[in-house]
Amino acid sequence: MKKQTAGRENLGKLAPKFAQLNDDVLFGEVWAREDKLSARDRSMITISALFSAGLYPQLKSHLIIGKEHGVTKQEAVEIVTQLAFYCGWPKAWSTFPMIEEVYGEDENEGKNLPFPIGEPNDAYAQYFIGQSYLAPLTSEQVPTFNVTFEPSCRNNWHIHHAKSGGGQMLICVSGRGWYQEEGKEPIELHTGDVVNIPANVKHWHGAAKDSWFQHIAQEIPGEKTETEWCEPVTDEEYNKLP
């Protein structure tokens, strides 16, 4: 999660201690405890609490934050629909326009993904931490797949073996992610970046903590190609990334 400065920017002069507690303790420590609850889960809890209390300015701010953390438009609508029965029908009427304003008409429900996410990548779920999705684009000439990662999702270390040729190309099309080869520093990925992965190189890739991430993966033809899946990228390794 990015460093919070809203407290100091808005209340730094009037209530500096409150601002410091807001930025450094609430967001810097409590929200940062993603080993206990993900930022996405914390956003859903906070949206529910602010809706229940009718705190609309803060609610809108946390709808924006929730969108950044991967809470979809439909999930926000469902939260409000259910809580309307417990917390008040007029609150729902007041909140739905905010959801529409924050998310708009994006068909990917706030993820800002240019390609369909496809189906849950269940066949390879054992090699991923978090939820990934797979949408095959073509199996002709160069097999090409669209892979979508929810925030914090990443695949295990793995190797694309080949006797000759082989390897993989990643074309980043949305969000923020990471790529790392064994023995090298992680590389932050953004829309438009291209990663050429040689055959027989151990590596991993996936989403940033606070962003959905989508890349096109092309399997480069080669002789005697196969993928070897290795150990997961541990939380300790991953949580060092900004």
C-alpha positions in Angstrom: 0.0 0.0 0.0 1.3 3.4 -0.9 2.4 5.8 1.9 -0.5 7.8 3.3 -0.1 11.5 3.6 -3.7 12.7 3.7 -3.6 13.4 7.4 -0.6 15.7 7.3 -1.9 17.4 4.1 -5.3 18.2 5.5 -4.8 18.4 9.3 -1.1 18.8 9.7 -1.4 22.4 11.0 -4.6 22.1 13.0 -4.1 18.7 14.6 -0.6 17.5 13.9 -0.7 14.6 16.3 -4.0 13.3 14.9 -2.5 13.6 11.4 0.6 11.6 12.5 -1.6 8.9 14.0 -3.8 8.7 10.9 -0.8 8.5 8.4 1.7 6.5 10.4 -0.3 4.3 12.7 -3.7 3.7 11.1 -2.4 3.4 7.5 1.3 2.9 8.2 0.8 0.0 10.7 -2.8 -1.3 10.8 -3.5 -1.2 7.1 0.0 -2.5 6.3 -0.6 -5.8 8.2 -1.4 -7.7 5.1 -0.3 -10.9 6.6 -3.4 -10.7 8.8 -5.9 -9.2 6.4 -5.3 -8.1 2.8 -5.7 -4.5 1.8 -8.7 -5.5 -0.3 -10.4 -7.1 2.7 -9.7 -4.1 4.9 -11.2 -1.9 2.2 -14.4 -3.9 2.2 -14.6 -3.8 6.0 -14.0 0.0 6.0 -16.6 0.6 3.3 -19.1 -1.3 5.3 -18.4 0.5 8.5 -18.5 4.0 6.9 -21.8 3.1 5.0 -23.3 1.9 8.3 -22.4 5.2 10.0 -23.5 7.3 7.1 -20.1 9.0 6.9 -20.4 9.9 3.2 -17.3 12.0 2.5 -15.0 9.3 4.0 -17.1 6.6 2.3 -16.4 8.1 -1.1 -12.7 8.3 -0.3 -12.6 4.7 0.7 -14.6 3.6 -2.3 -11.7 5.1 -4.3 -9.1 3.3 -2.2 -11.1 0.1 -2.4 -11.1 0.3 -6.2 -7.3 0.6 -6.1 -7.2 -2.4 -3.8 -9.2 -4.6 -6.2 -12.8 -4.2 -4.8 -14.9 -4.5 -7.9 -17.9 -2.3 -8.8 -20.3 -5.3 -8.4 -18.8 -6.1 -5.0 -19.4 -2.5 -3.8 -23.0 -2.7 -5.0 -23.5 -6.0 -3.2 -22.1 -4.6 0.0 -24.5 -1.7 -0.1 -27.5 -3.9 -1.2 -27.1 -6.2 1.8 -26.4 -3.6 4.4 -29.4 -1.5 3.2 -31.6 -4.0 5.0 -29.7 -3.6 8.3 -28.5 0.0 8.2 -31.1 2.0 6.3 -32.6 2.1 2.8 -31.9 5.9 2.3 -28.2 5.3 2.9 -28.2 2.9 -0.1 -29.9 5.6 -2.3 -27.2 8.0 -1.2 -24.3 5.6 -1.8 -25.1 4.1 -5.2 -24.5 7.4 -7.1 -21.0 7.5 -5.4 -20.3 4.0 -6.6 -21.3 5.0 -10.1 -19.1 8.2 -9.9 -16.1 6.3 -8.6 -16.3 3.2 -10.9 -18.1 4.6 -14.0 -19.1 2.2 -16.8 -15.9 0.2 -17.0 -16.9 -3.3 -18.1 -14.2 -4.7 -16.0 -15.8 -3.3 -12.8 -13.1 -0.9 -11.8 -10.1 -3.0 -12.5 -9.3 -0.9 -15.7 -8.4 -4.1 -17.6 -8.4 -3.8 -21.4 -8.7 -7.6 -22.0 -11.3 -10.0 -20.6 -10.0 -11.8 -17.6 -11.2 -15.2 -18.7 -11.8 -18.0 -16.2 -10.1 -18.7 -12.9 -6.8 -20.4 -13.6 -7.7 -23.4 -11.5 -5.5 -25.9 -13.5 -2.4 -24.0 -12.3 -3.7 -22.8 -8.9 -1.2 -24.9 -7.0 1.6 -22.8 -8.6 0.1 -19.4 -7.7 -0.3 -17.5 -4.4 -3.6 -15.6 -4.8 -6.2 -15.7 -7.6 -5.2 -15.6 -11.2 -7.3 -15.8 -14.4 -6.5 -17.2 -17.8 -7.9 -16.2 -21.2 -6.4 -18.0 -24.2 -6.1 -15.7 -27.2 -4.7 -18.0 -29.9 -3.0 -21.4 -30.2 -1.8 -20.8 -33.8 1.7 -19.7 -34.8 2.8 -18.4 -31.4 0.5 -19.6 -28.5 -0.7 -16.5 -26.7 -2.6 -16.1 -23.4 -3.9 -13.3 -21.4 -3.1 -13.7 -17.7 -4.7 -11.6 -15.0 -3.5 -11.4 -11.4 -5.5 -10.0 -8.5 -3.6 -7.7 -6.1 -0.7 -9.5 -4.4 -1.1 -12.6 -6.7 2.1 -14.1 -8.1 3.3 -17.3 -9.6 5.9 -19.6 -8.1 9.5 -19.5 -9.2 9.7 -21.5 -12.5 11.8 -22.3 -15.5 10.9 -22.6 -19.2 13.3 -25.4 -20.2 14.2 -25.9 -23.9 17.0 -27.6 -25.7 17.0 -24.8 -28.2 14.8 -21.8 -28.7 12.0 -21.6 -26.2 11.5 -19.1 -23.4 8.6 -16.6 -23.0 7.6 -13.1 -23.8 5.4 -11.0 -21.4 3.6 -7.9 -22.8 2.2 -5.8 -19.9 -1.2 -4.3 -20.8 -2.6 -3.1 -17.5 -1.8 -2.3 -13.9 1.4 -2.7 -11.9 3.4 -5.8 -11.4 6.8 -7.4 -10.8 9.3 -9.7 -12.6 12.4 -11.2 -11.1 15.1 -13.5 -12.3 17.0 -15.6 -9.8 20.0 -13.7 -8.5 18.8 -10.4 -9.8 16.8 -7.5 -8.4 13.0 -7.4 -9.0 11.9 -5.2 -11.9 8.7 -3.1 -11.5 6.3 -3.5 -14.5 3.9 -1.1 -16.0 1.6 -0.9 -19.0 3.7 -1.1 -22.2 6.6 -2.9 -20.7 7.9 -6.0 -22.5 9.9 -8.8 -20.7 11.9 -11.2 -22.8 12.5 -14.3 -20.7 15.2 -16.6 -22.0 14.9 -20.4 -21.8 16.3 -22.1 -18.8 16.2 -19.0 -16.5 14.5 -19.3 -13.1 12.1 -16.4 -12.5 8.6 -15.4 -11.2 6.1 -12.6 -12.1 2.9 -11.3 -10.7 0.9 -8.3 -9.4 1.8 -5.5 -7.0 0.1 -5.5 -3.6 -2.2 -2.6 -4.5 -3.0 -3.2 -8.2 -4.6 -5.7 -10.5 -2.1 -6.7 -13.2 -2.6 -8.1 -16.6 0.0 -9.3 -19.2 0.0 -11.2 -22.5 2.2 -14.3 -22.3 3.6 -15.7 -25.5 5.3 -19.1 -25.4 8.3 -19.0 -27.8 8.6 -22.1 -29.9 11.6 -24.3 -29.3 12.9 -27.9 -29.1 12.0 -30.1 -26.2 10.2 -27.3 -24.2 8.7 -27.9 -20.8 8.0 -25.8 -17.7 9.4 -26.7 -14.3 7.5 -25.3 -11.4 9.6 -24.6 -8.3 9.1 -23.1 -4.8 6.6 -20.3 -4.0 7.7 -16.7 -3.6 7.5 -16.3 0.1 5.5 -13.6 1.9 8.8 -12.4 3.4 10.4 -12.0 0.0 7.2 -10.4 -1.6 6.4 -8.0 1.2 9.8 -6.3 0.8 8.6 -5.0 -2.5 7.1 -1.4 -2.4 
